[in-house]
Amino acid sequence: MTIIRPDSMPRLWWLVPWSYARTLHTAANALRALSDRQDEALTMQAHIIVDQSEEIANLRRRVEDLNEIIHGPRI
């Protein structure tokens, strides 16, 4: 896991500016990987919510069917 510290710079970066560029590149890659994982998590959560809503609707229909069996049809 890469820890991104936006306010820190490599030591003596002005002597070797490519090291700062490498640090920025590493931070950008870590941020890209993090955002990809978060996109996957959001997609998964959306599917879970849809499945949950369908299951709730199915259970409500089942409860209504059982109530009709026990108490008779509603008038």
Kinemage of the C-alpha trace (Angstrom):
@kinemage 1
@onewidth
@group {chain A} dominant
@subgroup {mainchain}
@vectorlist {calphas} color= white
{ca met a 1} P 0.000 0.000 0.000
{ca thr a 2} L 1.300 3.423 -0.910
{ca ile a 3} L 0.768 6.276 1.510
{ca ile a 4} L 0.154 9.564 -0.285
{ca arg a 5} L 1.372 12.653 1.515
{ca pro a 6} L 0.546 15.665 -0.647
{ca asp a 7} L 2.508 18.092 1.503
{ca ser a 8} L 5.768 16.141 1.627
{ca met a 9} L 8.534 16.274 -0.929
{ca pro a 10} L 11.593 14.063 -1.238
{ca arg a 11} L 14.668 15.318 0.579
{ca leu a 12} L 16.919 17.513 -1.511
{ca trp a 13} L 14.475 17.309 -4.411
{ca trp a 14} L 15.922 20.435 -6.023
{ca leu a 15} L 19.213 18.592 -6.510
{ca val a 16} L 17.564 15.636 -8.235
{ca pro a 17} L 14.240 16.872 -9.682
{ca trp a 18} L 13.467 13.503 -11.304
{ca ser a 19} L 13.049 12.025 -7.816
{ca tyr a 20} L 10.183 14.439 -7.212
{ca ala a 21} L 8.693 13.448 -10.557
{ca arg a 22} L 8.998 9.784 -9.544
{ca thr a 23} L 7.228 10.549 -6.261
{ca leu a 24} L 4.413 12.300 -8.103
{ca his a 25} L 4.144 9.371 -10.517
{ca thr a 26} L 3.925 6.903 -7.628
{ca ala a 27} L 1.247 9.020 -5.951
{ca ala a 28} L -0.746 9.255 -9.185
{ca asn a 29} L -0.604 5.483 -9.693
{ca ala a 30} L -1.690 4.865 -6.090
{ca leu a 31} L -4.585 7.293 -6.485
{ca arg a 32} L -5.654 5.622 -9.735
{ca ala a 33} L -5.621 2.189 -8.091
{ca leu a 34} L -7.629 3.512 -5.143
{ca ser a 35} L -10.252 5.091 -7.389
{ca asp a 36} L -10.552 1.855 -9.402
{ca arg a 37} L -11.216 -0.111 -6.212
{ca gln a 38} L -13.771 2.454 -5.071
{ca asp a 39} L -15.554 2.283 -8.444
{ca glu a 40} L -15.779 -1.490 -8.094
{ca ala a 41} L -17.091 -1.123 -4.547
{ca leu a 42} L -19.774 1.356 -5.662
{ca thr a 43} L -20.863 -0.956 -8.476
{ca met a 44} L -21.077 -3.862 -6.053
{ca gln a 45} L -23.101 -1.788 -3.584
{ca ala a 46} L -25.531 -0.787 -6.339
{ca his a 47} L -26.080 -4.453 -7.235
{ca ile a 48} L -26.598 -5.332 -3.570
{ca ile a 49} L -29.204 -2.565 -3.192
{ca val a 50} L -31.097 -3.767 -6.270
{ca asp a 51} L -31.026 -7.376 -5.050
{ca gln a 52} L -32.157 -6.282 -1.603
{ca ser a 53} L -35.064 -4.279 -3.040
{ca glu a 54} L -36.186 -7.257 -5.121
{ca glu a 55} L -35.980 -9.556 -2.116
{ca ile a 56} L -38.008 -7.125 0.023
{ca ala a 57} L -40.695 -6.956 -2.680
{ca asn a 58} L -40.776 -10.766 -2.925
{ca leu a 59} L -41.101 -11.139 0.851
{ca arg a 60} L -43.918 -8.555 0.989
{ca arg a 61} L -45.814 -10.453 -1.737
{ca arg a 62} L -45.274 -13.681 0.170
{ca val a 63} L -46.593 -12.131 3.409
{ca glu a 64} L -49.675 -10.877 1.551
{ca asp a 65} L -50.242 -14.339 0.054
{ca leu a 66} L -49.927 -15.977 3.474
{ca asn a 67} L -52.319 -13.401 4.978
{ca glu a 68} L -54.860 -14.225 2.268
{ca ile a 69} L -54.503 -17.938 3.013
{ca ile a 70} L -54.932 -17.413 6.762
{ca his a 71} L -57.540 -14.617 6.850
{ca gly a 72} L -59.187 -14.977 3.452
{ca pro a 73} L -59.091 -12.484 0.559
{ca arg a 74} L -59.442 -8.784 1.287
{ca ile a 75} L -62.666 -7.091 0.297
